[in-house]
Amino acid sequence: MSEQAKHQYEDFLQQLPCDWARVEIRQLGAVVGGGTPSREVSSYWQGSIPWVTPGEVSGAVRQLLYDTQEHISPAGLSGSGANLLPACSLMVTTRATLGARVINAVPMATNQGF
């Protein structure tokens, strides 16, 4: 984390109400990552499982995500680092697009940018 980012984060924390508890994110729920099935295995793609990338949620004003541009198959899910997230999961981007968030309205998987 850059010094500027650290300073912004510390400033943000100082502005929070004093009576708010500060806990690690892992204390609030499970933290899981995503993954991308191999594009070289055609049977991993065009399935029934919505699969979201950060580009689909960055800058979006919607709160709930019902569908995605791409879908993977059950084989693609098990053959990659992707995880099937239950509906109503908070999905937060953690890479190139940092901090974009959305809640999935249906079960879906994410790429590694979450």
Backbone as JSON, one array per atom type, in Angstrom:
{
  "sequence": "MSEQAKHQYEDFLQQLPCDWARVEIRQLGAVVGGGTPSREVSSYWQGSIPWVTPGEVSGAVRQLLYDTQEHISPAGLSGSGANLLPACSLMVTTRATLGARVINAVPMATNQGF",
  "N": [[0.85, -1.16, 0.0], [0.61, 2.18, -0.88], [2.13, 5.13, 0.53], [0.45, 7.35, 0.37], [-2.05, 6.12, 0.01], [-2.22, 4.76, 2.45], [-2.39, 6.94, 4.18], [-4.83, 8.08, 3.36], [-6.55, 6.0, 4.05], [-6.2, 5.88, 6.84], [-7.17, 8.43, 7.5], [-9.84, 8.08, 6.72], [-10.66, 6.11, 8.57], [-10.47, 7.6, 10.94], [-12.63, 9.27, 10.7], [-14.84, 7.77, 11.17], [-17.69, 6.94, 13.23], [-17.17, 6.97, 16.77], [-18.36, 4.98, 18.31], [-18.57, 2.77, 16.7], [-17.74, -0.55, 16.17], [-14.56, -1.94, 15.46], [-13.57, -4.39, 13.39], [-11.99, -7.27, 11.94], [-12.45, -8.09, 8.52], [-12.87, -10.8, 8.08], [-14.17, -11.57, 10.35], [-16.74, -10.91, 9.9], [-17.76, -12.46, 7.89], [-17.32, -15.12, 5.45], [-14.37, -15.02, 3.5], [-13.7, -15.3, 0.24], [-12.04, -16.13, -2.82], [-11.97, -15.69, -6.4], [-11.88, -17.17, -9.71], [-10.67, -17.99, -13.0], [-11.85, -20.09, -15.43], [-10.09, -22.21, -17.75], [-9.79, -20.89, -20.95], [-9.24, -22.43, -23.05], [-10.56, -24.76, -22.83], [-13.4, -25.66, -24.06], [-15.71, -26.75, -22.96], [-15.91, -25.66, -20.48], [-17.19, -23.28, -20.64], [-20.04, -21.2, -21.52], [-22.07, -22.2, -19.96], [-24.49, -22.61, -17.33], [-23.95, -21.06, -15.11], [-23.73, -17.9, -13.84], [-20.95, -15.72, -14.3], [-18.89, -13.33, -13.11], [-16.98, -10.37, -13.84], [-14.68, -7.78, -12.72], [-14.98, -5.52, -14.38], [-17.66, -5.49, -15.04], [-18.95, -4.5, -12.83], [-17.69, -2.19, -11.98], [-18.12, 1.22, -11.59], [-20.84, 0.92, -11.8], [-24.2, 1.67, -10.89], [-26.12, 0.13, -9.9], [-27.45, -1.98, -7.31], [-27.99, -4.66, -7.04], [-27.05, -7.63, -8.71], [-28.17, -9.48, -11.32], [-27.58, -11.0, -13.58], [-24.88, -11.95, -15.78], [-22.33, -11.14, -18.23], [-20.92, -13.34, -19.16], [-21.04, -16.94, -18.83], [-20.34, -19.87, -16.98], [-19.73, -23.44, -16.93], [-20.69, -26.22, -14.77], [-18.42, -27.88, -14.79], [-16.45, -26.05, -15.48], [-16.49, -24.48, -13.21], [-15.6, -26.28, -11.22], [-13.14, -26.87, -12.3], [-11.47, -24.75, -11.92], [-10.31, -21.88, -10.01], [-12.58, -20.66, -9.25], [-15.46, -19.94, -7.22], [-18.72, -20.87, -6.21], [-20.87, -18.49, -5.26], [-23.32, -17.91, -2.8], [-26.61, -16.53, -3.3], [-27.15, -13.11, -2.46], [-24.63, -12.42, -1.56], [-21.99, -10.24, -0.67], [-20.01, -8.81, -3.01], [-16.81, -7.75, -3.66], [-14.46, -5.91, -5.46], [-10.96, -6.48, -5.75], [-8.64, -6.01, -7.08], [-7.29, -4.65, -10.04], [-9.52, -2.92, -10.54], [-10.49, -1.43, -7.76], [-12.37, -1.91, -4.92], [-14.96, -1.69, -5.97], [-18.34, -2.68, -5.67], [-21.02, -5.02, -5.33], [-24.1, -6.77, -4.88], [-24.97, -10.09, -5.34], [-27.88, -11.26, -6.85], [-28.59, -13.76, -7.5], [-27.18, -17.1, -7.29], [-23.72, -17.06, -8.11], [-20.5, -17.0, -9.76], [-17.17, -15.6, -9.53], [-14.41, -13.9, -11.16], [-10.83, -13.83, -10.57], [-10.48, -11.23, -9.76], [-11.93, -10.48, -7.58]],
  "CA": [[0.0, 0.0, 0.0], [1.42, 3.39, -0.96], [2.01, 6.03, 1.69], [-0.75, 8.17, 0.17], [-3.21, 5.27, 0.28], [-2.25, 4.55, 3.9], [-2.86, 8.18, 4.8], [-6.26, 8.2, 3.07], [-7.23, 4.98, 4.84], [-6.18, 6.33, 8.24], [-8.12, 9.55, 7.58], [-11.18, 7.51, 6.64], [-10.94, 5.47, 9.85], [-10.63, 8.63, 11.96], [-13.92, 9.92, 10.52], [-15.93, 6.86, 11.54], [-18.19, 7.17, 14.59], [-16.39, 6.34, 17.83], [-19.03, 3.81, 18.87], [-18.56, 1.66, 15.75], [-16.72, -1.56, 16.44], [-13.63, -2.21, 14.36], [-13.29, -5.82, 13.33], [-11.44, -7.74, 10.68], [-13.5, -8.49, 7.59], [-13.11, -12.23, 8.25], [-15.09, -11.75, 11.47], [-18.09, -10.62, 9.42], [-18.21, -13.51, 6.98], [-16.26, -15.84, 4.73], [-13.68, -14.3, 2.44], [-13.3, -16.26, -0.79], [-11.59, -15.53, -4.08], [-12.56, -16.22, -7.62], [-10.96, -17.76, -10.65], [-11.08, -18.03, -14.4], [-11.64, -21.38, -16.08], [-9.29, -22.15, -18.97], [-10.53, -20.58, -22.19], [-8.88, -23.46, -24.02], [-11.47, -25.9, -22.63], [-14.7, -25.09, -24.44], [-16.79, -27.26, -22.1], [-15.95, -24.86, -19.26], [-17.88, -22.03, -20.94], [-21.41, -21.18, -22.03], [-22.9, -23.01, -19.08], [-25.63, -21.96, -16.68], [-23.53, -20.34, -13.91], [-23.24, -16.54, -14.1], [-19.55, -15.52, -13.92], [-18.75, -11.88, -13.19], [-15.65, -9.76, -13.81], [-14.75, -6.44, -12.15], [-15.46, -4.55, -15.36], [-19.12, -5.47, -15.05], [-19.49, -3.82, -11.65], [-17.05, -0.91, -11.72], [-18.91, 2.36, -12.06], [-22.27, 0.6, -11.86], [-24.98, 2.25, -9.81], [-27.07, -0.88, -9.41], [-27.09, -2.62, -6.06], [-28.14, -6.1, -7.19], [-26.63, -8.16, -10.0], [-29.0, -10.63, -11.64], [-27.0, -11.8, -14.65], [-23.55, -11.53, -16.19], [-22.07, -11.25, -19.66], [-20.45, -14.69, -19.46], [-21.5, -18.01, -17.95], [-19.48, -21.05, -16.98], [-20.4, -24.71, -16.66], [-20.23, -26.84, -13.52], [-17.04, -28.35, -14.99], [-15.61, -24.86, -15.42], [-16.43, -24.08, -11.81], [-14.74, -27.21, -10.48], [-11.82, -26.93, -12.91], [-10.8, -23.46, -11.77], [-10.34, -21.35, -8.64], [-13.86, -19.98, -9.02], [-16.33, -20.47, -6.18], [-20.12, -20.49, -6.37], [-21.29, -17.67, -4.12], [-24.77, -17.93, -2.63], [-27.3, -15.26, -3.51], [-27.04, -12.1, -1.4], [-23.25, -12.25, -1.13], [-21.35, -8.97, -1.0], [-18.85, -9.06, -3.86], [-15.98, -6.55, -3.67], [-13.28, -6.08, -6.3], [-9.74, -6.32, -4.96], [-7.45, -5.88, -7.94], [-7.18, -3.45, -10.87], [-10.63, -2.09, -10.08], [-10.43, -1.68, -6.32], [-13.45, -1.42, -4.07], [-16.3, -1.72, -6.56], [-19.09, -3.71, -4.96], [-22.37, -5.34, -5.76], [-24.65, -7.96, -4.24], [-25.55, -10.97, -6.35], [-29.27, -11.64, -6.58], [-28.66, -15.2, -7.77], [-25.85, -17.69, -7.11], [-22.81, -16.81, -9.23], [-19.06, -17.11, -9.53], [-16.41, -14.42, -9.92], [-13.02, -14.17, -11.53], [-9.88, -13.58, -9.49], [-10.45, -9.82, -9.41], [-12.79, -10.26, -6.4]],
  "C": [[0.91, 1.24, 0.0], [1.2, 4.24, 0.29], [0.75, 6.9, 1.57], [-2.01, 7.36, 0.48], [-3.34, 5.0, 1.77], [-2.82, 5.77, 4.61], [-4.37, 8.35, 4.57], [-7.07, 7.21, 3.9], [-7.3, 5.39, 6.3], [-7.14, 7.5, 8.45], [-9.56, 9.05, 7.58], [-11.57, 6.89, 7.99], [-11.19, 6.5, 10.95], [-12.01, 9.31, 11.88], [-15.1, 9.03, 10.9], [-16.41, 7.18, 12.96], [-17.42, 6.36, 15.62], [-17.02, 5.06, 18.37], [-19.13, 2.63, 17.89], [-17.43, 0.71, 16.12], [-15.83, -1.72, 15.21], [-13.24, -3.68, 14.44], [-12.66, -6.16, 11.99], [-12.59, -8.24, 9.81], [-13.84, -9.97, 7.75], [-14.03, -12.52, 9.44], [-16.54, -11.51, 11.05], [-18.64, -11.71, 8.52], [-17.02, -14.17, 6.31], [-15.67, -14.95, 3.65], [-13.18, -15.35, 1.45], [-12.88, -15.5, -2.04], [-12.32, -16.16, -5.25], [-11.5, -16.84, -8.52], [-11.55, -17.77, -12.05], [-10.81, -19.42, -14.96], [-10.81, -21.19, -17.36], [-10.18, -21.86, -20.18], [-10.25, -21.62, -23.26], [-9.78, -24.7, -23.9], [-12.89, -25.38, -22.88], [-15.83, -25.56, -23.54], [-16.88, -26.5, -20.78], [-16.84, -23.62, -19.42], [-19.27, -22.27, -21.51], [-22.31, -22.13, -21.27], [-24.01, -22.18, -18.47], [-25.25, -21.09, -15.48], [-23.05, -18.94, -14.29], [-21.83, -16.37, -13.53], [-19.22, -14.06, -14.17], [-17.29, -11.45, -13.13], [-15.78, -8.35, -13.23], [-15.28, -5.38, -13.12], [-16.97, -4.43, -15.41], [-19.72, -4.7, -13.88], [-18.85, -2.47, -11.39], [-17.87, 0.21, -12.35], [-20.4, 2.11, -12.13], [-22.98, 1.23, -10.66], [-25.99, 1.25, -9.24], [-26.55, -1.52, -8.12], [-27.12, -4.14, -6.17], [-27.75, -6.53, -8.6], [-27.39, -9.46, -10.25], [-28.4, -11.55, -12.69], [-25.66, -11.2, -15.04], [-23.38, -11.73, -17.69], [-21.65, -12.66, -20.05], [-20.97, -15.67, -18.42], [-20.53, -19.18, -18.08], [-20.31, -22.29, -16.66], [-19.98, -25.23, -15.28], [-18.79, -27.36, -13.63], [-16.06, -27.18, -14.94], [-15.44, -24.36, -13.99], [-15.45, -24.98, -11.05], [-13.32, -27.27, -11.04], [-11.05, -25.63, -12.81], [-10.82, -23.05, -10.3], [-11.63, -20.64, -8.32], [-14.65, -20.7, -7.93], [-17.76, -20.03, -6.47], [-20.56, -19.76, -5.11], [-22.8, -17.72, -4.0], [-25.36, -16.55, -2.92], [-27.17, -14.39, -2.26], [-25.64, -12.01, -0.8], [-22.76, -10.85, -1.53], [-20.09, -9.28, -1.78], [-18.09, -7.74, -4.02], [-14.75, -6.81, -4.53], [-12.03, -5.73, -5.5], [-8.49, -6.17, -5.8], [-7.53, -4.58, -8.73], [-8.31, -2.44, -10.6], [-10.75, -2.4, -8.6], [-11.63, -1.07, -5.61], [-14.82, -1.32, -4.7], [-17.05, -2.86, -5.89], [-20.5, -3.82, -5.49], [-22.81, -6.58, -4.98], [-25.28, -8.8, -5.34], [-26.95, -11.39, -5.92], [-29.5, -13.13, -6.79], [-27.28, -15.79, -7.5], [-24.98, -17.41, -8.34], [-21.37, -16.95, -8.78], [-18.39, -15.82, -10.0], [-15.04, -14.83, -10.46], [-12.13, -13.77, -10.37], [-9.76, -12.12, -9.1], [-11.33, -9.47, -8.21], [-12.17, -10.89, -5.19]]
}
